[in-house]
Structure formats: structure tokens, C-alpha cells
Amino acid sequence: MADPWFSPKEYPKAGHAVRCGDARWRARPAHSHRPLVRQSGGRVERGGALPGQLAWRWRLDQPLKNTDIHTRAGDDSALKVCVLFDEPLERVPALERTVLRVERSSTGQNLPAATLCYLWDSKYPAGTAGKNAFTNRLRYIVLQGPETPLAVWTAETRNVAQDFMKLFGDEEPDVPPVAGVLVGADADNTQGQSLGYVRDLHWVP
């Protein structure tokens, strides 16, 4: 059976977001950005259904230096879990809709119209939330920050629908279906390195 986890074509640079077995992932970006994505239809995804609670465990062993998710120069993540949503294009603001169509055409990928990322950040504390420095189509919540001890497994359970409405409710009256889940890290802007792990990623019934 083909592995449903893959590295998207829009992230061509070499790096590491490595699957280790069925329920554990090792993320070690080296001056790059290359996540792993699992599309709808698998064990982790909702298969087009509305999202419920997403649970996982993760730990950060080596933080990423010089990050600042509020700026383009520092917009890198030591570790992240992202949920990709199939938001209807007609609900995306006109200019962003045009940009998204161009990006989909140029990459050959059905890039999500809305992405919610849960971050383990090396600079900002838990609770920090906002829009990505490059695009409003990606918004984030910091769940763990520099105050969290390193090399210690931490459990998370998130109400994805609730978090989506908190961050995208300004343009989307309803929660769209989930298109996939992404596990990764990136260091293409700061040119640094980090090391982290994610395991036991699953939807809670």
C-alpha cells in the first residue's frame, strides 16, 4: 500500500520531516522547509467531514534560533501540526482568491484556501495567535513556547472547529471540511536548525 504521507511539490528544497513508523514523526529542518501532508481519506483525516478534536503528543529537543513569526525574515517554526481546510474560494477575499488560483496553477497542487497551524515556537509564549507574515490563508496558534521544558513529551487536544472560528471567523461563517493534516517544521528564512518529534496524532471520537 502506498504511503499516504507525502512531501508536497510546492516545497522542493531538501530538508527533513521524516516519518518514523505508523505513529511517530521526526522533524529536523536544516535551512529548509519540507513538511509531510496526509490527505483526506486516511486514519488521521476526517475524510471530508467537519473537524472535531485533534490530539497528539510532541516534544522539542533543539529550538530554532532567531525566529519571529511576526516578520517574514523570522517566519519559521521549530515544530508544527497544521490542519488544511477545503474552504470555498468564493469566501476568500478577491485579491487573495486571485493569488491562490495563480499559486495552484503554477505548482500543480490543490493548495488549501485555509490552513490552521499549531506551533511550538522558540520566541513567543503559548497563547500567541495571528496571521502568517506571508499570507492570510495561514493562521496560527502557539501552543508551546520557550517557557516549555525541552526534550519532554507534551500532550495536546484541540477543538479544531472552535480554533478555526476564532482565527477565520472574520471571513467564514461555517467551518469547512478538513482536506488534510500536515506535520513539519521549517528553517528556510532563518537558515537555522531544530529537532522535534510528533507522535500519536489522531482524531478524538
C-alpha positions as CSV (number, residue, x, y, z in Angstrom):
1,M,0.0,0.0,0.0
2,A,1.3,3.5,-0.9
3,D,2.3,5.7,2.0
4,P,-0.4,8.4,2.3
5,W,2.1,10.8,3.8
6,F,4.0,12.8,1.1
7,S,6.1,15.9,0.6
8,P,4.2,18.4,-1.5
9,K,5.7,19.6,-4.7
10,E,5.5,23.2,-3.6
11,Y,8.2,22.5,-1.1
12,P,11.1,21.3,-3.3
13,K,14.0,22.2,-1.1
14,A,15.9,19.5,0.8
15,G,15.2,19.1,4.4
16,H,13.8,16.7,7.0
17,A,10.3,15.9,8.1
18,V,10.7,12.2,8.4
19,R,8.0,9.6,9.1
20,C,9.2,7.1,11.7
21,G,6.7,4.2,11.9
22,D,3.0,4.4,11.9
23,A,2.6,6.9,14.8
24,R,5.8,8.9,15.2
25,W,7.4,11.6,13.2
26,R,10.9,13.2,13.5
27,A,11.2,16.8,12.2
28,R,14.7,18.2,11.7
29,P,14.7,21.2,9.2
30,A,18.1,22.3,8.1
31,H,17.9,25.7,6.4
32,S,14.8,24.5,4.6
33,H,11.0,23.8,4.6
34,R,9.6,20.4,3.7
35,P,6.6,19.1,5.7
36,L,4.7,15.9,5.4
37,V,1.0,16.0,4.5
38,R,-1.7,13.4,4.7
39,Q,-4.8,14.0,2.6
40,S,-8.4,13.1,3.4
41,G,-9.3,9.5,3.4
42,G,-6.7,8.2,5.9
43,R,-6.8,7.4,9.6
44,V,-5.8,10.8,10.7
45,E,-8.0,12.9,8.5
46,R,-11.7,13.4,8.7
47,G,-12.3,12.3,5.1
48,G,-14.2,15.5,4.3
49,A,-16.2,15.6,7.5
50,L,-16.3,18.5,9.8
51,P,-13.4,18.6,12.3
52,G,-13.7,17.5,15.9
53,Q,-10.9,17.3,18.4
54,L,-7.3,16.6,17.2
55,A,-4.9,15.0,19.7
56,W,-1.2,14.3,19.6
57,R,2.0,14.3,21.7
58,W,5.1,16.2,20.8
59,R,8.4,17.3,22.1
60,L,11.1,19.8,21.1
61,D,14.8,18.8,21.7
62,Q,16.5,21.6,19.8
63,P,14.8,25.0,19.5
64,L,15.1,27.2,16.4
65,K,17.1,30.4,16.9
66,N,16.4,33.9,15.5
67,T,12.7,33.2,14.8
68,D,10.0,35.8,14.8
69,I,6.6,34.6,13.3
70,H,5.5,38.3,13.2
71,T,8.0,39.0,10.4
72,R,8.9,37.5,7.1
73,A,12.6,37.2,7.9
74,G,11.9,35.2,11.0
75,D,8.8,33.3,9.9
76,D,10.0,29.7,10.7
77,S,8.7,27.1,13.1
78,A,10.6,24.6,15.2
79,L,7.7,22.2,15.1
80,K,4.1,22.4,13.9
81,V,0.9,20.5,13.3
82,C,-1.4,22.1,10.7
83,V,-4.9,21.3,9.6
84,L,-5.8,22.1,6.0
85,F,-9.4,23.1,5.2
86,D,-11.4,22.9,2.0
87,E,-12.7,26.5,2.3
88,P,-14.8,27.5,-0.8
89,L,-13.0,30.0,-3.0
90,E,-15.9,32.4,-3.1
91,R,-15.5,33.0,0.6
92,V,-11.8,34.1,0.2
93,P,-11.3,37.8,-0.3
94,A,-11.0,38.7,-4.0
95,L,-7.3,39.6,-4.1
96,E,-6.2,36.6,-2.1
97,R,-8.5,34.4,-4.3
98,T,-6.6,35.5,-7.4
99,V,-3.3,34.9,-5.8
100,L,-4.3,31.4,-4.7
101,R,-5.5,30.5,-8.1
102,V,-2.2,31.5,-9.6
103,E,-0.3,29.5,-7.0
104,R,-2.4,26.5,-7.6
105,S,-1.8,26.7,-11.3
106,S,1.9,27.3,-11.0
107,T,2.5,24.5,-8.5
108,G,0.0,22.0,-9.9
109,Q,-1.2,21.4,-6.3
110,N,-4.7,22.0,-4.9
111,L,-3.3,24.3,-2.2
112,P,-5.7,24.8,0.7
113,A,-7.7,28.0,1.0
114,A,-7.4,28.0,4.7
115,T,-4.7,26.4,7.0
116,L,-4.7,26.4,10.8
117,C,-1.3,25.7,12.3
118,Y,-0.5,24.8,15.9
119,L,3.1,25.9,16.7
120,W,5.8,25.0,19.1
121,D,7.6,28.4,18.9
122,S,11.1,29.3,20.0
123,K,10.3,33.0,20.7
124,Y,6.6,33.7,21.6
125,P,4.7,32.2,24.6
126,A,1.7,29.9,24.5
127,G,-1.5,31.7,23.5
128,T,0.1,33.9,20.8
129,A,-2.1,33.8,17.7
130,G,-2.4,35.6,14.4
131,K,-1.9,35.6,10.7
132,N,1.1,34.3,8.8
133,A,3.6,37.0,7.8
134,F,3.4,35.9,4.1
135,T,-0.3,35.1,3.7
136,N,-3.6,35.5,5.4
137,R,-4.5,32.0,4.2
138,L,-2.5,30.6,7.0
139,R,-3.2,31.4,10.6
140,Y,-1.6,30.1,13.8
141,I,-1.8,29.5,17.5
142,V,1.3,28.9,19.6
143,L,0.6,26.0,22.0
144,Q,4.1,25.7,23.4
145,G,6.8,28.4,23.6
146,P,10.3,29.0,25.1
147,E,8.8,28.5,28.6
148,T,8.2,24.8,27.9
149,P,11.0,22.4,29.0
150,L,12.9,20.8,26.2
151,A,13.1,17.0,25.5
152,V,9.8,16.3,27.4
153,W,6.7,14.8,25.7
154,T,3.7,17.1,25.9
155,A,0.1,16.1,25.2
156,E,-2.3,18.3,23.2
157,T,-6.0,18.1,22.5
158,R,-7.6,20.8,20.4
159,N,-11.1,21.6,19.4
160,V,-10.3,22.3,15.7
161,A,-13.6,23.8,14.8
162,Q,-13.5,26.2,17.7
163,D,-10.0,27.2,16.9
164,F,-10.9,27.7,13.2
165,M,-13.7,30.0,14.0
166,K,-11.5,32.0,16.4
167,L,-9.0,32.7,13.6
168,F,-11.0,32.6,10.4
169,G,-14.4,33.6,11.7
170,D,-14.0,37.1,10.2
171,E,-14.5,35.7,6.7
172,E,-16.0,32.2,7.1
173,P,-19.4,31.8,8.9
174,D,-19.1,28.0,8.9
175,V,-16.3,25.5,9.5
176,P,-15.3,23.9,6.1
177,P,-14.4,20.2,5.8
178,V,-10.8,19.1,6.5
179,A,-8.7,18.4,3.5
180,G,-5.6,17.1,5.3
181,V,-3.2,17.3,8.2
182,L,0.4,18.5,8.0
183,V,3.3,17.7,10.3
184,G,6.5,19.6,9.9
185,A,9.0,22.3,10.7
186,D,10.8,24.9,8.6
187,A,14.0,27.0,8.7
188,D,14.2,28.4,5.2
189,N,14.0,32.0,6.4
190,T,16.3,31.9,9.4
191,Q,18.7,29.3,8.0
192,G,18.8,27.5,11.3
193,Q,18.2,24.0,12.6
194,S,15.8,22.4,15.1
195,L,14.9,18.9,16.2
196,G,11.5,17.8,17.4
197,Y,9.1,14.8,17.4
198,V,5.4,14.3,16.9
199,R,3.6,11.0,17.8
200,D,0.1,9.5,18.3
201,L,-1.6,12.0,16.0
202,H,-5.3,11.2,15.8
203,W,-8.9,12.5,15.9
204,V,-10.8,12.0,19.1
205,P,-14.2,10.4,18.5
